[in-house]
Amino acid sequence: MIGRPQVGVLAVQGAFAEHEEALRDVGAETRLVRTPEGLDGLDGLVLPGGESTTFGLVAERSGLLDALREAVRAGLPVFGTCAGMIMLASGTAGGEQPLVGGMDIVVRRNAFGRQVASFETDLPVPELGGAPVPAVFIRAPWIERAGDGVEVLAECQGHPVAAREGAILVTAFHPELTDDRRLHALFVDMVRAHRAHDEVHAAGGAVRVRAQ
């Protein structure tokens, strides 16, 4: 039986404490990550909201950006919200900035307007079933372009605002600021599935070695 996965929450900026609480509510152990060493041994990682340009520059200077890029390339499951979604994009519309990358999307920063244009809405997410998800948009981006391998999970005002590709999940809004835990539960399920696959693969490799 697979135990509680260890999910890191990047604690450079943003609502990382709220993400920690949500992850614990859905069965994960959590760890705050502020250095490259903090990524060691994680089963998954959350990139919270905040100011993506500032985060990119700070992470680049500290070496954390390269460590994040390496972890994502190696297949670590990652959940990015708002600025975290921007950081996981392959590119941004209307200006360049340091990115982690990993997901075949191009995003537009502050697409819904500045801070005064922040809003809340009930967002249908068919993947989750049941009632719409309460979604908090704060200086939110949207997905301008998504590659063929990207599964769009939700749209708002005609633009994709939640998506999944492989082991990466992103939302333009802040699920951690509501009591609805379904998106965090979806991510933890992705983490568990990824870890189970790795454990089966490792066990199979061990069997093959012994058989030689």
Secondary structure, DSSP 8 states (H G I E B T S, - for coil): -----EEEEE-SSSSHHHHHHHHHHTT-EEEEE-SGGGGTT-SEEEE--S-HHHHHHHHHHHTHHHHHHHHHHTT--EEEETHHHHHHEEEEETS-------EEEEEETTTT-SGGG-EEEEE--GGG-SS-EEEEESS--EEEEE-TT-EEEEEETTEEEEEEETTEEEESS-GGGSS--HHHHHHHHHHHHHHHHHHHHHHHHHHHHHH-
